[in-house]
Amino acid sequence: MVTRQFPKPSEIFDLLHFKPIDLNGRRRRLNSALTIWDLRRIAARRTPRAAFDYTDGAAEDEISLRRARQAFRDIELHPSVLHPATDVDTSCEIFGGSSALPFGIAPTGFTRLMQTEGEVAGAGAAGAAGIPFTLSTLGTTSIEDVKAANPNGRNWFQLYVMRDREISYELTRRAAKAGFDTLFFTVDTPVAGQRLRDKRNGFSIPPQISLGTVINAIPRPWWWWDFLTTPELEFASLSSTGGTVGELLDSAMDPTISFDDLDVIREMWPGKLVIKGVQNVEDAKNLVAAGVDGIVLSNHGGRQLDRAPVPFQLLPDVVKAVGDRTEIGVDTGIMSGADVVAAIAKGANFTLIGRAYLYGLMAGGRQGVDRTIQILRDEIIRTMKLLGVSSLDELNPGHVTQLRRLTRDEREAHGAQAAASELTAKAEREAAGAKK
């Protein structure tokens, strides 16, 4: 028999502790976000559809983006037991300098359109966390203002080669003068990808107001207040800003860029020169042979060629081919610290986050970017401790298995086997019919 008694009020109050009410709405909603996906949901609520979809969307049917995220979901992590990892070191050396974490902030265009603090929030948060920040050629904050926001941290610049070469050359000179230490020469955008969400939303720079825009903006007055009461959007390289994003890119980018352009920029740039947008092993070999300081495996977040290779899946082959001769970064699809750990274990030297950073920015400005970094940092440390590793150098391919539903070869073999089985069955049916 269980002995029961009437509870004493004092005992009840000892068991119940009411959580203090936080009157700061931004801090409250950010603290409620436990994952990057949580930040994405907050961002979707607080940002007009056209701006949110510009960040969230990809090219055409968005197959590349879904595959990239699925590739990270399809990993199996292998912990080592009885390997204490109480003190975890997440720091690394990358492109001639240090980073407190194995990821940095990727270049993103039109960032102040997502949330008015834009690149200043990203650069400031990156500097505070001890990680690199990358400014895009199509950024909405000047090179000099990013330097002012992150005066002592590592700033990188992402360069498009424009039709007017002098624009690219001048940006290169300005970034060098401002002390940016690494240049990302981007090669995956000869023309703009077909971004259908932007077309369907009528997304343009500057935003064009329609009845649908007004209806969508009604529950988000704070975004419009910020947008209309802060300085006008300025772009690092574009003097004309009318039209869709695709039209702007097509008018500015040059599809004829070649190794000759790479040679010119290399002569001008005093720091590390990294090629961003590598998507096959042969190109990786050729670029390393050309003497670049590093490569970033990227399909531009799935925003250019849909059905392009998944960078994370391409990583092992590239590491095998050139990993002993260059440093390799990877992006696209990273939504958790475990994704970052998996990429490092598979041989990447570094990773970059784009959408994850912008989800935090849209969810809460600078504080939202800080929250993004905190979430990823905590996930990286926890994953490493559970794996039983104390430093990034201890991670190796044995810690990760890529669980593929079917590889291409397996699909082809499966299809051939099925066809052979069908032919055999057909022959058996015909033989049985002949006997009758």
N, C-alpha and C positions, 0 to 999 in steps of 0.2 A: 504494500500500500504506500502511496505517495502522501507524505505529510504536507498539508497546505495551510497557509496562513494568509490573513488579509494584509496586503502590502502597506507599509508605513509611508506616508507622504514624503518624508525626508529621504527614504530609500529611492523612491521614484525620481525625485529631483536629482539625486546623485547619479542616476543612470542616464538622464536626459540632459544633453547639452545643446542648446539652440545655437545654430550657426549665425554669426553676426551678419547683419544685412549690409551689403556693400552698395552704397548709394552712387558709386561711379559706374555708370552703365557700360562704358567701354571696357573697363577692367573686369567687370562682372561677366560679360559675354566672352571675353578672351580667356578668362580663367576656366570657363566652362568647356572650352575647346581642348580636348585631350589628344586629338590626332589632326593631321593635315586635312583629312576629309571633313572633320568638324569645322575647321576654318573655311573650307570651301562652302559648306552649307551657310555659314554666317555671311560670307562674301556674296553669295547668290541672293540673299535676302536684302542686302544693303546696297547693291549696285544695280543700276539700270541694265536691262537685259542686253542691249547692244554692247556695252562696255564689258560686262561679265562674259558674254559669249566670245568676244574678241580674245580674251585670255583663255577661256576654257575650251574653245573649239580648236579644230585642226582642219586639214585639207580634205576636200571631197567627202568620202564616206567615213572619214576619221578612223580608218582601219589601222593605220600605223600607230596612232596613239593608243588605241585599245590593245593592240598586240604588245606594245612596249610595257604598258601597265600589267598586262596579264603575264608577261615574261617574269616580272618580279614576283607576282603572286604565285607563280609556279616553281618557286625555289624551295628546296628542302635544306634546312640548316642542321649541321651535325655537331653537337656539343661534345666536348671532352670532359668527362667527370673527374673529380678529385684533382682538378687543376685550378687552385684558388686564383681569382683575379679581383682582388679587393681594390687595388689602385689601378685604374685604367687610364692609359695615356692615349688620347685621341689626336695628338698633334702629328703633323707630317711636314715634309719638305716638298715643295712643288714649284716648278718653273723658277728656280733660283731664289726662293724665299720660303718662309714658314707660314703655316696655317694651323690654328688651334684645333680645327676640325677637318675631316677629310671631304669637306664640300665647301663650295663658294657660291655666290649669287650670280646666276647667268645673266647675260645681256637680254633686256626686254625693251621693245619699242613702245612708244606712246604711253609711258608708264604713268604720268600724271593724269592721264585720262581715266585710269582705273581708280585712282585716289589721289587727291591733290598734293599730298606730301611726296609722292613719286620717288625718284631716285635718291633724293636727299634722305628719305627715311631708310631706304635700302642701304645706302653707303654708310650712314651713321650706325645702323644696327650691325652691319658687317664689321665696321671698325671696332665697335664695343665688344664684339664676340671674337675678334682676332682672326677673321676669315676674309678672303678677298671679295671685292665687289667689282662687277664688270659693267661698264657703261656701253650701251649700244650706240651705233651711229645714228639710229633713229630714236635715241633717247630724248626726253623732254626737259632735261636739265643739262646745262653746259658742262664741259670738261672742267672748267675752273670752279664751278659751284660744287661739283662732286668732290673735287679735291678739298674744298673748304669744309665740306660735311664730313670728310674722312681724311683729315690732314696727316695722321700718323700711321694709318693702315695701308694695306695693299690695294691699289686701284689698278684695274685692267681695262683695256679699251678694245671693243669689238669693231672691226673695220669692214665695211662693204666697199668694194671698188665701184665707184660711180661712173656714169657715162662721162661726166666732167671730171677727169682725173685730178684736176687741181683741187677739187673739194676734198677728195680722199687724202691727197698729199698734205693739205693744210691741217686737216684733222689729225693726221699722224704727227705732224710737227707740234701741234698744240698739246697733244697727249704726252709727248716726250718732254716738252717744256714743263708741264705740270707735274712731272715725276711719276706718271703711270709706268709700271715696270714690265708689263706684259701686253703684247698686242695679239688679239685673236683675228687672224686673217680668215674671213668667212667665205666658203667656197660652194655652199649648197643653195645659193639664191640667185642664179642667173636671171630668173624671172620669178614672178610671184606665184605661189601655189593658189589653187582654186579653193578659197575659204568660203564655203557655202553659207555658213551661219552669218557671216558679215554681209553677204549679199542679201540674204533674206531679211535681215534686220535693217537694211539700208544704212549700214554703219559707214560713216565717213569722217574725215578730219577736215575742219572741225565738225562736231555733231550737227546734224540737220534735224530740226524739230518737226515732227509730224504728229497727227492725232494719236497714233499708236505710241509715239515717244512720250507724249504728255500723259496718256493713261498709265503707261508703265512707270512714269516718274512720280505720280501722285503719292504712292506710299513710301517714296524715298526722297523727301524734300531736302534732307541733309546733304545728299550727294550734289544736288543742283545748287544749293547754297554755297558749298565749298567751291564748286566749279565756277560759279558766276562771280564770286567775291574774292578770288585769288588771281594772281598774274596770269595773263594770257599764255597759252601753251607755246613754247618755243622748242624748235627742233635743232639738233646739232648740225644738220646738213641740208635741210630742205628750206628753201625760201618760199616755195609755193606749197600750200597745204590743202587745196581743194580737191575733193574726190575720195573714192574708196581707197582702202589700204592697198589693195591690189594694183589700182591705177597709179598710186604714188610710187610703189615699188617698181613697177614696170617702167615708169618714166625716169626713175633715178638709177636703177641697176643696169649693169652692162653684161650681157650674156657672152661677150667675147673675152672675158678675163682669162689669163693664161699664166704659165710659169714666168713669162716676161714681166708681168705685173708683180708677181711675187718677188722677183729679183730687184725690182725698183724699190718696193717697200722695204725689203731687207736692207738695202743700202741706206735708207733714210732712218730706220728704227734702231735705237741704241740698246734696247732691252731684249727680252726673250720674245721670239716670234713663234706663235703657235697656230696651226691650221685647224680651224673649226668647221666641221661638216664632213669629215671623212666617213665613207660608207662601204668601203671594200678593202680587202687585204692588199691588192695590187697598188692602189693609190697610196696606202700607208707606206709601202715599201719605197715607192717613187719619191714621196715627200721626205722620208728619212734620208734617202740617198741624196736628196737636194740640200740637206743640211739644216732643216728646220729644228727648232728646239723642243717641239712637242706636237701632239695631235689631240683633237677631241673628236671621239666617235659620236656623231649626232646626226639625226635626220630632221633637225630644226624643230624638235618637239612634235613631229608628225604634221607640220604646217606647210610643207613644201610638196614633195612627191609622196602621195599616198601609196601604201604598200611597199615603201622603202624598207631596207633591212632594219631590224631592231638592234640598236647599238649594244645593248647588254648581251644579246645572243651573238653578236659579231665579235665581242670583246676577246674571248679565248683564242680565236684564230689570229687576231691582230697581235695579241700579246706573244703568241708563239712565234710570229714572224718578225716582229720588231721590238718586242718588249725589253730586250737587253740593250737596245740602242737609243731609246727615246722615252719620254714620259707620256703617259696616255691618260687622258681624261674621258669621261663618258657622261652623257646626259640623256634626257627623254624618259619619262615614265616614273621618275623617282618621287615617291609619295610617303616614304617612311625611313626611319633610321636603319631598319633592317635592310632596305633596298641599298642604302649606301654601303653597309657592311658587306653585303653580298657582292657588290661591284668591286670593292677593294679586294675581297677574297679571291675573286676571279682574275685579278691581275691589274685592275685599274690603279693608277697612282692618285686619282682625284675624281671627284664628281661635281656636277653643277646642278643647281635647282633653279627653275624658272617659274613654273606655275605655282609651286608650293610657296614661293616667296610672295607672289602676287596675291594668292588667296589670303595670306596674312595681312598684306597691305590693304586690300579691300575690306577686310574684316575689322581693321583697327589702326590704320596708319602705321607710324613708327612702332607703336606698342605691338601691333599685330605682326610686324616683321620680327621683332624681338621674340614674340611667342612662337613663331615658326621655327626660329633657330633653337629656342629652348626645347620644343617638342622633339625636334630631330636629334639634338644633343643627348637628351635623356634616353631616347630610343637606341641610339648608337651605343651609349655606355651600357645600358641594360642588356642589349643583345650580345655585346662583347663579353660581359660578365657571365652570361648564361652559356656562351660558347666555351668559356674557360680561357680567354686570351686577354693579356694585359696591355698589348700594344698592337697597332695596325700591322707592324712587321710580322706578327705571329699569325696573321690571317693568311690562309692559303686555299687553293682550289678544293682541298679535301673537306673544307668546312661547308661547302655548298654543292648541291646537286640541282641541276636544271631539269625539272620534271616536265618533259614535253609530251603532250598528248600523242602526237605522232610527228616525227621529223619528216622533212620532205622525202628523204630516201625511203623511210618507212611507209609513207603514204603511197609512193610510187610502187613499192614492193607489194603493199597491201592491195593496191589496185590491180597489179599484174596477177597476183595470186587469185583474187576474186574473179578476174577475167578467165584465168586458166580453169578455175573450178567450174565456172559457168559453161565453158566449152566442153569440159569433161562430162558434166551433167547432161548437156544437150546431146552429146554423142551417145551416152548411155540410154537416153530417152529414145533416140532414133533407132538404136540397136534393139531396144525392147519392142519398138513398134514394128521393126522388120521381122522379128521372130513371130509376132502375132500374125 
